[in-house]
Amino acid sequence: MAQEIKFKENQNSNIEDLTQFVIKAGHGVKGLAEMNLENLPKQYIQPDSERPSHMKIMDTTTELKESSIPVIDMSRWDDSEVKRSICDAAESWGFFQIINHDVPVEVLEDVKKATLAFFGLGPEEKRKYFKENSPSNHVRLSTSFIPEAENAMEWKDYLSLFYVSDDEALALWPPSCRDQLLNYMRKCETVITPLVQTLMNGLGIDELDDKKWSRLTGSKRINLNYYPKCPNPELTVGVGRHSDVSTFTILLQDDIGGLYVRAPDGESWVHVPPIPGALVINVGDALQIMSNGKYKSIEHRVIANGTKDRISIPLFVNPNPSDVIGPMEEVLEKSGEVAKYKNVLYSDYTLYFYRKAHDGKGTLEFAKI
């Protein structure tokens, strides 16, 4: 209580006080939001160039196909038109939504409820999972992205869970959400397998041996993102500009909205509207590298909301950390192109990503020739 009074009375609290309240005491950004602060703490104020007012929003009211994120009906996975739509979207947008997939709606709703249940825990319970206290590097509660590396923090709390096995998850993941998340991840295999096969077919690769499967889907991480309502959403961001380091990401949104992606024109931003029962798919850097740039990982960001809390749950489908990624030989042979990216150990690539603040597509430079 004393810390809350201190924050209310002193909107310019220093970073040590903020760290003590948000991280060490386990309150998170959620705790700040619940104090109904009149002004955003200075540590969250973004540079003028990164604020939402500088976003050029593409007009999606037009009927032009190029102006909105593709929505693909997956009720017929084997349809050639569906497969072509997936590959076209991965090439042009790097983002698309899928509807009528095989993940039951009740499973999606259970995951959302479990996310709210976890962030509804008291600070003393959540404090156990902050990385300073967590029993494993595979279970990490944090705030912003990399607070120690950021000049301006992001208005977000998140729980990050690296999947090793069901046994480890049952032992270490928070009981308030683990069963629902494990069930969701199992159900998502019905999406992951045909997506990988379709995207590889689009590159002219028809046979996938164990080595290729490992390089494409050898590890998974699931995050629970919580974006509390913000006193000055015009001054900050929920998540800054970045592209994912995954092969691809499966994102479950709530009905609030706030995710924006860079349009193919390279200048505008397009909102990804929540669609009931839909999953958002986006290409990650690893797939851009392995496809030698044919499939695009796209810069995206999340804006803060001034009136409502928002949640989202991304499932990152990644290479195995010990795998080396680079342009696939078959892709280079069929296209006749020169490799645009070097071979890099995937764990080195992700380590580079997690050492710095969000910087658009900056991580990809690590792999460029």
Contacts in CASP RR format, 6 or more apart in sequence:
PFRMAT RR
TARGET T0000
AUTHOR 0000-0000-0000
METHOD contacts of the structure
MODEL  1
MAQEIKFKENQNSNIEDLTQFVIKAGHGVKGLAEMNLENLPKQYIQPDSE
RPSHMKIMDTTTELKESSIPVIDMSRWDDSEVKRSICDAAESWGFFQIIN
HDVPVEVLEDVKKATLAFFGLGPEEKRKYFKENSPSNHVRLSTSFIPEAE
NAMEWKDYLSLFYVSDDEALALWPPSCRDQLLNYMRKCETVITPLVQTLM
NGLGIDELDDKKWSRLTGSKRINLNYYPKCPNPELTVGVGRHSDVSTFTI
LLQDDIGGLYVRAPDGESWVHVPPIPGALVINVGDALQIMSNGKYKSIEH
RVIANGTKDRISIPLFVNPNPSDVIGPMEEVLEKSGEVAKYKNVLYSDYT
LYFYRKAHDGKGTLEFAKI
3 17 0 8 1.000
3 20 0 8 1.000
3 21 0 8 1.000
3 25 0 8 1.000
3 27 0 8 1.000
4 21 0 8 1.000
4 35 0 8 1.000
6 13 0 8 1.000
6 17 0 8 1.000
7 13 0 8 1.000
7 17 0 8 1.000
7 21 0 8 1.000
7 32 0 8 1.000
7 35 0 8 1.000
7 37 0 8 1.000
7 41 0 8 1.000
8 35 0 8 1.000
8 37 0 8 1.000
10 17 0 8 1.000
11 37 0 8 1.000
11 38 0 8 1.000
11 39 0 8 1.000
11 41 0 8 1.000
11 42 0 8 1.000
12 41 0 8 1.000
12 42 0 8 1.000
13 21 0 8 1.000
13 41 0 8 1.000
15 43 0 8 1.000
18 41 0 8 1.000
18 43 0 8 1.000
19 147 0 8 1.000
21 27 0 8 1.000
21 28 0 8 1.000
21 31 0 8 1.000
21 32 0 8 1.000
22 28 0 8 1.000
22 29 0 8 1.000
22 31 0 8 1.000
22 32 0 8 1.000
22 143 0 8 1.000
23 130 0 8 1.000
23 132 0 8 1.000
23 142 0 8 1.000
23 143 0 8 1.000
23 147 0 8 1.000
24 127 0 8 1.000
24 130 0 8 1.000
24 132 0 8 1.000
25 123 0 8 1.000
25 127 0 8 1.000
26 123 0 8 1.000
26 124 0 8 1.000
26 126 0 8 1.000
26 127 0 8 1.000
26 130 0 8 1.000
27 123 0 8 1.000
28 123 0 8 1.000
28 126 0 8 1.000
28 143 0 8 1.000
28 157 0 8 1.000
29 143 0 8 1.000
29 144 0 8 1.000
29 155 0 8 1.000
29 156 0 8 1.000
29 157 0 8 1.000
29 226 0 8 1.000
29 228 0 8 1.000
30 119 0 8 1.000
30 120 0 8 1.000
30 157 0 8 1.000
30 226 0 8 1.000
30 228 0 8 1.000
31 123 0 8 1.000
31 228 0 8 1.000
32 41 0 8 1.000
32 228 0 8 1.000
33 228 0 8 1.000
33 229 0 8 1.000
33 230 0 8 1.000
33 231 0 8 1.000
33 309 0 8 1.000
34 228 0 8 1.000
36 231 0 8 1.000
37 231 0 8 1.000
38 231 0 8 1.000
39 231 0 8 1.000
39 232 0 8 1.000
40 230 0 8 1.000
40 231 0 8 1.000
40 232 0 8 1.000
40 235 0 8 1.000
40 236 0 8 1.000
43 152 0 8 1.000
43 153 0 8 1.000
44 152 0 8 1.000
44 153 0 8 1.000
44 154 0 8 1.000
44 155 0 8 1.000
44 235 0 8 1.000
44 236 0 8 1.000
45 152 0 8 1.000
45 232 0 8 1.000
45 235 0 8 1.000
45 236 0 8 1.000
46 152 0 8 1.000
46 235 0 8 1.000
46 236 0 8 1.000
46 237 0 8 1.000
47 151 0 8 1.000
47 152 0 8 1.000
48 54 0 8 1.000
50 152 0 8 1.000
50 237 0 8 1.000
50 240 0 8 1.000
50 241 0 8 1.000
51 234 0 8 1.000
51 235 0 8 1.000
51 236 0 8 1.000
51 237 0 8 1.000
52 233 0 8 1.000
52 234 0 8 1.000
52 237 0 8 1.000
52 303 0 8 1.000
53 234 0 8 1.000
55 260 0 8 1.000
55 269 0 8 1.000
55 303 0 8 1.000
56 267 0 8 1.000
56 268 0 8 1.000
56 269 0 8 1.000
57 260 0 8 1.000
57 268 0 8 1.000
57 269 0 8 1.000
57 270 0 8 1.000
57 271 0 8 1.000
58 67 0 8 1.000
58 263 0 8 1.000
58 265 0 8 1.000
58 268 0 8 1.000
58 269 0 8 1.000
58 270 0 8 1.000
59 67 0 8 1.000
60 67 0 8 1.000
60 68 0 8 1.000
60 270 0 8 1.000
60 271 0 8 1.000
66 92 0 8 1.000
66 264 0 8 1.000
67 263 0 8 1.000
67 270 0 8 1.000
68 270 0 8 1.000
69 93 0 8 1.000
69 95 0 8 1.000
69 96 0 8 1.000
69 97 0 8 1.000
69 261 0 8 1.000
69 270 0 8 1.000
69 272 0 8 1.000
69 280 0 8 1.000
70 85 0 8 1.000
70 88 0 8 1.000
70 89 0 8 1.000
70 93 0 8 1.000
70 95 0 8 1.000
70 96 0 8 1.000
70 97 0 8 1.000
71 96 0 8 1.000
71 97 0 8 1.000
71 98 0 8 1.000
71 99 0 8 1.000
71 275 0 8 1.000
71 278 0 8 1.000
72 82 0 8 1.000
72 85 0 8 1.000
72 86 0 8 1.000
72 89 0 8 1.000
72 96 0 8 1.000
72 97 0 8 1.000
72 98 0 8 1.000
72 99 0 8 1.000
73 82 0 8 1.000
73 98 0 8 1.000
73 99 0 8 1.000
73 100 0 8 1.000
74 82 0 8 1.000
74 98 0 8 1.000
74 99 0 8 1.000
74 100 0 8 1.000
74 101 0 8 1.000
74 102 0 8 1.000
74 191 0 8 1.000
75 100 0 8 1.000
76 82 0 8 1.000
77 194 0 8 1.000
77 198 0 8 1.000
83 198 0 8 1.000
83 201 0 8 1.000
83 202 0 8 1.000
85 96 0 8 1.000
86 96 0 8 1.000
86 195 0 8 1.000
86 198 0 8 1.000
86 199 0 8 1.000
87 198 0 8 1.000
87 199 0 8 1.000
87 201 0 8 1.000
87 202 0 8 1.000
89 95 0 8 1.000
89 96 0 8 1.000
90 96 0 8 1.000
90 199 0 8 1.000
90 283 0 8 1.000
90 287 0 8 1.000
90 295 0 8 1.000
90 296 0 8 1.000
91 294 0 8 1.000
91 295 0 8 1.000
91 296 0 8 1.000
92 264 0 8 1.000
92 296 0 8 1.000
93 261 0 8 1.000
93 264 0 8 1.000
93 296 0 8 1.000
93 298 0 8 1.000
94 261 0 8 1.000
94 282 0 8 1.000
94 283 0 8 1.000
94 295 0 8 1.000
94 296 0 8 1.000
94 297 0 8 1.000
94 298 0 8 1.000
95 261 0 8 1.000
95 272 0 8 1.000
95 280 0 8 1.000
95 281 0 8 1.000
95 282 0 8 1.000
95 283 0 8 1.000
95 298 0 8 1.000
95 300 0 8 1.000
96 280 0 8 1.000
96 281 0 8 1.000
96 282 0 8 1.000
97 272 0 8 1.000
97 275 0 8 1.000
97 278 0 8 1.000
97 279 0 8 1.000
97 280 0 8 1.000
97 281 0 8 1.000
98 191 0 8 1.000
98 278 0 8 1.000
98 279 0 8 1.000
98 281 0 8 1.000
99 275 0 8 1.000
99 277 0 8 1.000
99 278 0 8 1.000
101 190 0 8 1.000
101 191 0 8 1.000
101 279 0 8 1.000
102 187 0 8 1.000
102 190 0 8 1.000
102 191 0 8 1.000
103 184 0 8 1.000
103 187 0 8 1.000
103 188 0 8 1.000
103 190 0 8 1.000
103 191 0 8 1.000
103 279 0 8 1.000
104 187 0 8 1.000
105 276 0 8 1.000
105 277 0 8 1.000
107 180 0 8 1.000
107 183 0 8 1.000
107 184 0 8 1.000
107 187 0 8 1.000
108 184 0 8 1.000
108 252 0 8 1.000
108 277 0 8 1.000
108 279 0 8 1.000
110 180 0 8 1.000
110 183 0 8 1.000
110 184 0 8 1.000
111 180 0 8 1.000
111 181 0 8 1.000
111 184 0 8 1.000
111 252 0 8 1.000
111 313 0 8 1.000
112 252 0 8 1.000
112 254 0 8 1.000
112 311 0 8 1.000
112 313 0 8 1.000
113 180 0 8 1.000
114 176 0 8 1.000
114 177 0 8 1.000
114 179 0 8 1.000
114 180 0 8 1.000
114 181 0 8 1.000
115 177 0 8 1.000
115 224 0 8 1.000
115 226 0 8 1.000
115 311 0 8 1.000
115 313 0 8 1.000
116 311 0 8 1.000
117 176 0 8 1.000
117 177 0 8 1.000
118 126 0 8 1.000
118 159 0 8 1.000
118 174 0 8 1.000
118 176 0 8 1.000
118 177 0 8 1.000
118 224 0 8 1.000
119 126 0 8 1.000
119 157 0 8 1.000
119 224 0 8 1.000
119 226 0 8 1.000
119 311 0 8 1.000
121 174 0 8 1.000
121 176 0 8 1.000
126 141 0 8 1.000
127 133 0 8 1.000
128 134 0 8 1.000
129 139 0 8 1.000
129 140 0 8 1.000
129 141 0 8 1.000
129 159 0 8 1.000
129 174 0 8 1.000
130 140 0 8 1.000
130 141 0 8 1.000
130 142 0 8 1.000
131 137 0 8 1.000
131 140 0 8 1.000
131 141 0 8 1.000
131 142 0 8 1.000
134 140 0 8 1.000
134 141 0 8 1.000
135 172 0 8 1.000
136 168 0 8 1.000
136 172 0 8 1.000
137 162 0 8 1.000
138 161 0 8 1.000
138 162 0 8 1.000
138 163 0 8 1.000
138 164 0 8 1.000
138 168 0 8 1.000
138 172 0 8 1.000
139 159 0 8 1.000
139 160 0 8 1.000
139 161 0 8 1.000
139 162 0 8 1.000
139 172 0 8 1.000
139 173 0 8 1.000
139 174 0 8 1.000
140 159 0 8 1.000
140 160 0 8 1.000
140 161 0 8 1.000
141 157 0 8 1.000
141 158 0 8 1.000
141 159 0 8 1.000
141 160 0 8 1.000
142 157 0 8 1.000
142 158 0 8 1.000
142 160 0 8 1.000
143 153 0 8 1.000
143 156 0 8 1.000
143 157 0 8 1.000
143 158 0 8 1.000
144 150 0 8 1.000
144 153 0 8 1.000
144 154 0 8 1.000
144 155 0 8 1.000
144 156 0 8 1.000
145 154 0 8 1.000
145 156 0 8 1.000
145 239 0 8 1.000
145 240 0 8 1.000
145 357 0 8 1.000
145 358 0 8 1.000
146 354 0 8 1.000
146 355 0 8 1.000
146 356 0 8 1.000
146 357 0 8 1.000
147 153 0 8 1.000
149 355 0 8 1.000
149 356 0 8 1.000
149 357 0 8 1.000
150 357 0 8 1.000
151 357 0 8 1.000
152 236 0 8 1.000
154 236 0 8 1.000
154 237 0 8 1.000
154 238 0 8 1.000
154 239 0 8 1.000
154 240 0 8 1.000
154 358 0 8 1.000
155 227 0 8 1.000
155 228 0 8 1.000
155 230 0 8 1.000
155 233 0 8 1.000
155 236 0 8 1.000
155 237 0 8 1.000
155 238 0 8 1.000
155 304 0 8 1.000
156 225 0 8 1.000
156 226 0 8 1.000
156 227 0 8 1.000
156 238 0 8 1.000
156 239 0 8 1.000
156 302 0 8 1.000
157 225 0 8 1.000
157 226 0 8 1.000
157 228 0 8 1.000
158 223 0 8 1.000
158 224 0 8 1.000
158 225 0 8 1.000
158 226 0 8 1.000
159 174 0 8 1.000
159 177 0 8 1.000
159 223 0 8 1.000
159 224 0 8 1.000
160 221 0 8 1.000
160 222 0 8 1.000
160 223 0 8 1.000
161 169 0 8 1.000
161 173 0 8 1.000
161 181 0 8 1.000
161 221 0 8 1.000
161 222 0 8 1.000
161 223 0 8 1.000
161 224 0 8 1.000
162 219 0 8 1.000
162 220 0 8 1.000
162 221 0 8 1.000
163 169 0 8 1.000
163 185 0 8 1.000
163 219 0 8 1.000
163 220 0 8 1.000
163 221 0 8 1.000
163 222 0 8 1.000
166 182 0 8 1.000
169 178 0 8 1.000
169 181 0 8 1.000
169 182 0 8 1.000
170 178 0 8 1.000
170 182 0 8 1.000
173 181 0 8 1.000
173 182 0 8 1.000
177 224 0 8 1.000
181 222 0 8 1.000
184 222 0 8 1.000
184 252 0 8 1.000
184 313 0 8 1.000
184 315 0 8 1.000
185 220 0 8 1.000
185 222 0 8 1.000
185 315 0 8 1.000
188 250 0 8 1.000
188 315 0 8 1.000
191 250 0 8 1.000
191 279 0 8 1.000
192 217 0 8 1.000
192 250 0 8 1.000
192 317 0 8 1.000
195 248 0 8 1.000
195 281 0 8 1.000
196 208 0 8 1.000
196 213 0 8 1.000
196 216 0 8 1.000
196 217 0 8 1.000
196 247 0 8 1.000
197 208 0 8 1.000
199 248 0 8 1.000
199 287 0 8 1.000
199 295 0 8 1.000
200 206 0 8 1.000
200 208 0 8 1.000
200 212 0 8 1.000
200 216 0 8 1.000
203 291 0 8 1.000
203 294 0 8 1.000
203 328 0 8 1.000
203 330 0 8 1.000
203 331 0 8 1.000
203 334 0 8 1.000
204 330 0 8 1.000
204 331 0 8 1.000
204 334 0 8 1.000
205 212 0 8 1.000
205 328 0 8 1.000
205 330 0 8 1.000
205 331 0 8 1.000
208 216 0 8 1.000
214 319 0 8 1.000
214 320 0 8 1.000
214 323 0 8 1.000
215 290 0 8 1.000
215 319 0 8 1.000
215 320 0 8 1.000
215 323 0 8 1.000
215 325 0 8 1.000
216 247 0 8 1.000
216 287 0 8 1.000
216 290 0 8 1.000
216 317 0 8 1.000
216 319 0 8 1.000
217 247 0 8 1.000
217 317 0 8 1.000
217 318 0 8 1.000
217 319 0 8 1.000
218 318 0 8 1.000
218 319 0 8 1.000
218 320 0 8 1.000
218 323 0 8 1.000
219 318 0 8 1.000
219 319 0 8 1.000
219 320 0 8 1.000
219 321 0 8 1.000
220 315 0 8 1.000
220 316 0 8 1.000
220 317 0 8 1.000
220 318 0 8 1.000
221 315 0 8 1.000
221 316 0 8 1.000
221 318 0 8 1.000
222 313 0 8 1.000
222 314 0 8 1.000
222 315 0 8 1.000
222 316 0 8 1.000
223 313 0 8 1.000
223 314 0 8 1.000
223 316 0 8 1.000
224 311 0 8 1.000
224 313 0 8 1.000
225 239 0 8 1.000
225 311 0 8 1.000
225 312 0 8 1.000
225 313 0 8 1.000
225 314 0 8 1.000
226 309 0 8 1.000
226 310 0 8 1.000
226 311 0 8 1.000
227 238 0 8 1.000
227 302 0 8 1.000
227 304 0 8 1.000
227 305 0 8 1.000
227 309 0 8 1.000
227 310 0 8 1.000
227 311 0 8 1.000
227 312 0 8 1.000
228 309 0 8 1.000
229 305 0 8 1.000
229 306 0 8 1.000
229 307 0 8 1.000
229 308 0 8 1.000
229 309 0 8 1.000
230 236 0 8 1.000
230 304 0 8 1.000
230 305 0 8 1.000
230 306 0 8 1.000
231 306 0 8 1.000
233 303 0 8 1.000
233 304 0 8 1.000
233 305 0 8 1.000
233 306 0 8 1.000
236 304 0 8 1.000
237 301 0 8 1.000
237 302 0 8 1.000
237 303 0 8 1.000
237 304 0 8 1.000
238 301 0 8 1.000
238 302 0 8 1.000
238 303 0 8 1.000
238 304 0 8 1.000
239 300 0 8 1.000
239 301 0 8 1.000
239 302 0 8 1.000
239 358 0 8 1.000
240 301 0 8 1.000
240 302 0 8 1.000
240 358 0 8 1.000
240 360 0 8 1.000
241 299 0 8 1.000
241 300 0 8 1.000
241 301 0 8 1.000
241 358 0 8 1.000
241 359 0 8 1.000
241 360 0 8 1.000
242 299 0 8 1.000
242 300 0 8 1.000
242 301 0 8 1.000
242 358 0 8 1.000
242 359 0 8 1.000
242 360 0 8 1.000
242 361 0 8 1.000
242 363 0 8 1.000
243 284 0 8 1.000
243 285 0 8 1.000
243 297 0 8 1.000
243 298 0 8 1.000
243 299 0 8 1.000
243 300 0 8 1.000
243 360 0 8 1.000
243 361 0 8 1.000
243 363 0 8 1.000
243 364 0 8 1.000
244 282 0 8 1.000
244 284 0 8 1.000
244 285 0 8 1.000
244 297 0 8 1.000
244 314 0 8 1.000
244 316 0 8 1.000
245 284 0 8 1.000
245 285 0 8 1.000
245 286 0 8 1.000
245 316 0 8 1.000
245 318 0 8 1.000
245 349 0 8 1.000
245 350 0 8 1.000
245 353 0 8 1.000
245 363 0 8 1.000
246 284 0 8 1.000
246 285 0 8 1.000
246 286 0 8 1.000
246 287 0 8 1.000
246 316 0 8 1.000
246 317 0 8 1.000
246 318 0 8 1.000
247 284 0 8 1.000
247 286 0 8 1.000
247 287 0 8 1.000
247 290 0 8 1.000
247 317 0 8 1.000
247 318 0 8 1.000
247 319 0 8 1.000
248 281 0 8 1.000
248 282 0 8 1.000
248 283 0 8 1.000
248 284 0 8 1.000
248 287 0 8 1.000
248 317 0 8 1.000
249 280 0 8 1.000
249 281 0 8 1.000
249 282 0 8 1.000
249 284 0 8 1.000
249 314 0 8 1.000
249 315 0 8 1.000
249 316 0 8 1.000
249 317 0 8 1.000
250 279 0 8 1.000
250 280 0 8 1.000
250 281 0 8 1.000
250 314 0 8 1.000
250 315 0 8 1.000
250 317 0 8 1.000
251 259 0 8 1.000
251 279 0 8 1.000
251 280 0 8 1.000
251 281 0 8 1.000
251 282 0 8 1.000
251 312 0 8 1.000
251 313 0 8 1.000
251 314 0 8 1.000
251 315 0 8 1.000
252 279 0 8 1.000
252 280 0 8 1.000
252 312 0 8 1.000
252 313 0 8 1.000
252 314 0 8 1.000
252 315 0 8 1.000
253 259 0 8 1.000
253 272 0 8 1.000
253 274 0 8 1.000
253 278 0 8 1.000
253 280 0 8 1.000
253 312 0 8 1.000
254 274 0 8 1.000
254 310 0 8 1.000
254 311 0 8 1.000
254 312 0 8 1.000
255 274 0 8 1.000
255 276 0 8 1.000
256 274 0 8 1.000
256 305 0 8 1.000
256 308 0 8 1.000
256 309 0 8 1.000
256 310 0 8 1.000
257 271 0 8 1.000
257 272 0 8 1.000
257 273 0 8 1.000
257 274 0 8 1.000
257 305 0 8 1.000
257 310 0 8 1.000
258 271 0 8 1.000
258 272 0 8 1.000
258 302 0 8 1.000
258 303 0 8 1.000
258 305 0 8 1.000
258 310 0 8 1.000
259 271 0 8 1.000
259 272 0 8 1.000
259 280 0 8 1.000
259 300 0 8 1.000
259 301 0 8 1.000
259 302 0 8 1.000
259 312 0 8 1.000
260 269 0 8 1.000
260 270 0 8 1.000
260 271 0 8 1.000
260 272 0 8 1.000
260 300 0 8 1.000
260 301 0 8 1.000
260 302 0 8 1.000
260 303 0 8 1.000
261 269 0 8 1.000
261 270 0 8 1.000
261 272 0 8 1.000
261 282 0 8 1.000
261 298 0 8 1.000
261 299 0 8 1.000
261 300 0 8 1.000
262 268 0 8 1.000
262 269 0 8 1.000
262 270 0 8 1.000
262 298 0 8 1.000
262 299 0 8 1.000
262 300 0 8 1.000
263 269 0 8 1.000
263 270 0 8 1.000
269 301 0 8 1.000
272 280 0 8 1.000
282 297 0 8 1.000
282 298 0 8 1.000
282 300 0 8 1.000
283 295 0 8 1.000
283 296 0 8 1.000
283 297 0 8 1.000
283 298 0 8 1.000
284 297 0 8 1.000
285 297 0 8 1.000
285 349 0 8 1.000
285 363 0 8 1.000
285 364 0 8 1.000
285 367 0 8 1.000
286 318 0 8 1.000
286 319 0 8 1.000
286 325 0 8 1.000
286 346 0 8 1.000
286 349 0 8 1.000
287 295 0 8 1.000
287 297 0 8 1.000
288 295 0 8 1.000
288 296 0 8 1.000
288 297 0 8 1.000
288 364 0 8 1.000
289 325 0 8 1.000
289 326 0 8 1.000
289 327 0 8 1.000
289 341 0 8 1.000
289 344 0 8 1.000
289 364 0 8 1.000
289 367 0 8 1.000
290 325 0 8 1.000
290 326 0 8 1.000
290 327 0 8 1.000
290 328 0 8 1.000
290 331 0 8 1.000
291 327 0 8 1.000
291 328 0 8 1.000
291 331 0 8 1.000
292 327 0 8 1.000
292 328 0 8 1.000
292 331 0 8 1.000
292 332 0 8 1.000
292 335 0 8 1.000
292 337 0 8 1.000
292 339 0 8 1.000
292 340 0 8 1.000
292 341 0 8 1.000
293 340 0 8 1.000
293 341 0 8 1.000
294 331 0 8 1.000
294 335 0 8 1.000
297 361 0 8 1.000
297 364 0 8 1.000
299 360 0 8 1.000
299 361 0 8 1.000
302 312 0 8 1.000
318 346 0 8 1.000
318 350 0 8 1.000
319 325 0 8 1.000
319 346 0 8 1.000
320 346 0 8 1.000
321 346 0 8 1.000
321 347 0 8 1.000
321 350 0 8 1.000
322 345 0 8 1.000
322 346 0 8 1.000
322 347 0 8 1.000
323 345 0 8 1.000
323 346 0 8 1.000
324 343 0 8 1.000
324 344 0 8 1.000
324 345 0 8 1.000
324 346 0 8 1.000
325 343 0 8 1.000
325 344 0 8 1.000
325 346 0 8 1.000
325 349 0 8 1.000
325 367 0 8 1.000
326 339 0 8 1.000
326 341 0 8 1.000
326 342 0 8 1.000
326 343 0 8 1.000
326 344 0 8 1.000
326 367 0 8 1.000
327 339 0 8 1.000
327 340 0 8 1.000
327 341 0 8 1.000
331 337 0 8 1.000
332 338 0 8 1.000
332 339 0 8 1.000
339 369 0 8 1.000
340 368 0 8 1.000
340 369 0 8 1.000
341 367 0 8 1.000
341 368 0 8 1.000
341 369 0 8 1.000
342 367 0 8 1.000
342 368 0 8 1.000
342 369 0 8 1.000
344 366 0 8 1.000
344 367 0 8 1.000
349 363 0 8 1.000
349 366 0 8 1.000
349 367 0 8 1.000
352 363 0 8 1.000
352 366 0 8 1.000
353 363 0 8 1.000
END
